[in-house]
Structures are given as structure tokens and as C-alpha cells.
Amino acid sequence: MTNHDYKDVEHRKFTRIQYPLMVNYRIIGGGDKERISRTIEGQTKDVSLGGMCLQTNILEINGLHIYIDTNNIYQNLLALEIDLPFCDKKIKTVGKVAWYNLSTRRRKYQYDVGIIFLEMSNKDEKNLSRFLNKSSNTKKKI
């Protein structure tokens, strides 16, 4: 089997749902967890239990890059708060960037950022799961 045989195979563990959710996030220094950026706003392009595609205009702020520290040694983390439509409180998670790229289309947010969730409370995971189950009936799965 050649590499091109895999091009249409989905490698994600969880199904993603296309749904624009407001997200506030802060960058946490990978080499120095005390270095934390100010809050940045973005929105999801799609989301799953395992991660999301975040749309944002900011990749670097307060001397912290969204992906890697200034020494190019440690990967930075993201503290994320996601606003779900039916929840009183935003769900909180910590994630890391898997990839990012500049959008080729003109739109509100310039960058797409693939994020893998690393930490989430059981309560927040249940709320996200409930939201995804409800949304999967009405939104496009990818």
C-alpha cells in the first residue's frame, strides 16, 4: 500500500462538528509556566471531544508565540475557555497547538490553529459531549 492510499482516511479519534463558538484563550510559556499572556479572543471553526480548529488573528502576544517558546525548545500551552450555547459557565480546557496556518480567504479571523485538548474536568467534558451530541443532528460532521 502506498502513501497516497491514506489520503482519504480519517485519522482523528473523535468526529468534529462545524460550529462557531466564542473562545477566550491565554498562552502559557512552555519553559516558564508563570509566563501567561493576556486573554485573546477567537472562535471555533470545528470542535470535537479531542480538540478543535481555532480561528484567531493573533499568533504572538506579550512575547509568547502560540506554538513554541522564544528559545524554540518548549511547546507552549493554551488555557482555553469555550462558550457553549446551553451552559451557564464557559468550559475550561488546556491544549497544545498541533498545527497552524494562514487562511487564503478574506474573513474575520486570519489564522486556523489545530488544538489538541490535554486537560479538561469531567464536568466540562460531559457538557462538551452533550453539546456535540445535540449539535451532531443539526450541524455538518467532518
Backbone torsions as a table, in degrees:
resi	resn	phi	psi	omega
1	MET	NA	132.0	-179.0
2	THR	-93.0	166.5	-178.9
3	ASN	-58.6	-36.9	-177.2
4	HIS	-67.7	-15.2	176.8
5	ASP	-69.0	-17.4	-178.3
6	TYR	-92.3	-5.5	-169.9
7	LYS	-61.5	-28.7	-179.4
8	ASP	-102.1	7.7	-179.4
9	VAL	-88.9	129.1	177.6
10	GLU	-78.6	125.3	-177.7
11	HIS	-102.0	-3.4	-178.6
12	ARG	-77.4	147.1	179.6
13	LYS	-78.0	-31.8	-176.5
14	PHE	-120.0	145.0	175.7
15	THR	-71.5	135.2	178.7
16	ARG	-95.5	145.9	176.7
17	ILE	-116.0	129.1	175.6
18	GLN	-76.3	117.2	-178.5
19	TYR	-161.9	124.2	179.8
20	PRO	-81.6	108.1	177.7
21	LEU	-115.4	139.6	176.8
22	MET	-71.6	138.2	-178.3
23	VAL	-132.2	132.6	167.9
24	ASN	-109.2	135.9	-179.5
25	TYR	-143.2	157.1	174.9
26	ARG	-129.6	144.5	177.7
27	ILE	-91.0	131.0	179.0
28	ILE	-110.8	126.8	-178.7
29	GLY	-59.8	127.4	-179.6
30	GLY	-68.0	-35.5	179.9
31	GLY	-89.6	-18.2	-178.5
32	ASP	-144.4	95.0	-176.0
33	LYS	-63.1	-12.3	177.8
34	GLU	-79.8	-18.1	177.5
35	ARG	-83.9	112.8	-177.7
36	ILE	-133.1	132.1	-179.1
37	SER	-75.4	170.0	170.4
38	ARG	-70.3	168.6	-178.8
39	THR	-72.7	135.9	179.5
40	ILE	-119.7	146.7	-179.6
41	GLU	-105.3	143.9	174.5
42	GLY	-156.4	-168.1	175.2
43	GLN	-149.5	156.6	178.8
44	THR	-78.3	145.6	168.6
45	LYS	-93.5	-42.2	174.1
46	ASP	-151.8	161.8	-175.6
47	VAL	-149.2	150.2	175.0
48	SER	-145.2	180.0	175.9
49	LEU	-68.2	-21.6	-176.9
50	GLY	-97.2	-13.8	-178.0
51	GLY	168.7	-166.1	-177.8
52	MET	-159.5	166.0	167.8
53	CYS	-104.4	114.6	180.0
54	LEU	-95.3	136.3	173.0
55	GLN	-106.1	130.4	-176.2
56	THR	-151.0	166.2	173.9
57	ASN	-107.2	-4.8	-172.9
58	ILE	-123.6	121.7	174.9
59	LEU	-105.3	-19.6	-178.9
60	GLU	-142.4	134.1	179.4
61	ILE	-156.7	146.9	-179.7
62	ASN	51.7	34.4	179.3
63	GLY	75.2	9.3	179.5
64	LEU	-115.7	127.7	175.7
65	HIS	-90.6	147.7	-176.0
66	ILE	-61.2	-25.5	-174.5
67	TYR	-105.4	-52.0	-170.5
68	ILE	-136.7	152.4	-178.9
69	ASP	-70.9	170.6	-174.6
70	THR	-64.0	-21.9	178.4
71	ASN	-89.1	-0.2	-177.4
72	ASN	56.2	34.7	179.8
73	ILE	-111.7	-49.8	-174.8
74	TYR	-105.8	143.9	174.3
75	GLN	-84.1	131.7	177.2
76	ASN	-75.4	160.3	177.1
77	LEU	-113.0	165.1	176.2
78	LEU	-122.4	129.6	170.3
79	ALA	-94.6	116.1	-172.1
80	LEU	-115.2	141.3	171.2
81	GLU	-124.5	119.3	-175.2
82	ILE	-111.1	128.9	-177.4
83	ASP	-90.2	102.9	177.4
84	LEU	-87.9	141.9	-174.7
85	PRO	-57.9	-34.8	-173.2
86	PHE	-102.2	0.7	-176.8
87	CYS	-98.7	142.8	176.1
88	ASP	-69.3	-38.9	-177.0
89	LYS	-112.5	151.7	175.4
90	LYS	-71.2	144.4	174.3
91	ILE	-80.3	146.6	-177.7
92	LYS	-116.2	140.1	178.3
93	THR	-151.2	158.7	171.8
94	VAL	-113.9	136.1	-179.1
95	GLY	-140.9	173.3	174.8
96	LYS	-129.9	152.6	-178.6
97	VAL	-81.0	128.4	176.3
98	ALA	-93.3	-34.1	-178.9
99	TRP	-164.2	162.4	170.8
100	TYR	-154.4	152.4	175.1
101	ASN	-156.8	161.7	179.6
102	LEU	-81.9	133.6	177.7
103	SER	-70.0	144.2	178.4
104	THR	-89.6	-7.1	-179.6
105	ARG	-108.3	153.4	175.1
106	ARG	-78.7	126.6	180.0
107	ARG	-161.4	177.5	-177.1
108	LYS	-60.0	-42.2	-178.6
109	TYR	-111.9	132.4	-174.7
110	GLN	-81.4	-32.8	-170.9
111	TYR	-113.9	143.7	168.6
112	ASP	-105.0	131.9	-176.9
113	VAL	-129.5	117.8	177.1
114	GLY	-82.5	124.0	-176.1
115	ILE	-122.1	135.2	174.3
116	ILE	-102.9	126.7	176.7
117	PHE	-74.5	133.1	179.3
118	LEU	-108.8	-37.3	-177.3
119	GLU	-137.8	136.3	175.3
120	MET	-159.2	137.7	178.8
121	SER	-65.7	157.1	177.5
122	ASN	-58.5	-41.7	-179.5
123	LYS	-62.4	-45.6	179.7
124	ASP	-66.9	-37.3	177.5
125	GLU	-64.1	-39.8	177.4
126	LYS	-65.2	-41.5	178.4
127	ASN	-63.9	-42.4	178.2
128	LEU	-65.5	-42.0	179.2
129	SER	-61.7	-43.7	178.2
130	ARG	-61.5	-44.3	178.1
131	PHE	-60.8	-46.0	-178.6
132	LEU	-64.4	-39.2	178.3
133	ASN	-64.0	-43.2	178.3
134	LYS	-65.7	-41.2	-176.1
135	SER	-74.3	-27.0	-176.0
136	SER	-64.0	-21.1	178.5
137	ASN	-80.3	-21.5	-175.0
138	THR	-116.9	-21.1	-176.4
139	LYS	-107.6	163.2	-179.7
140	LYS	-74.6	127.8	175.4
141	LYS	-89.2	140.9	175.8
142	ILE	-133.9	NA	NA
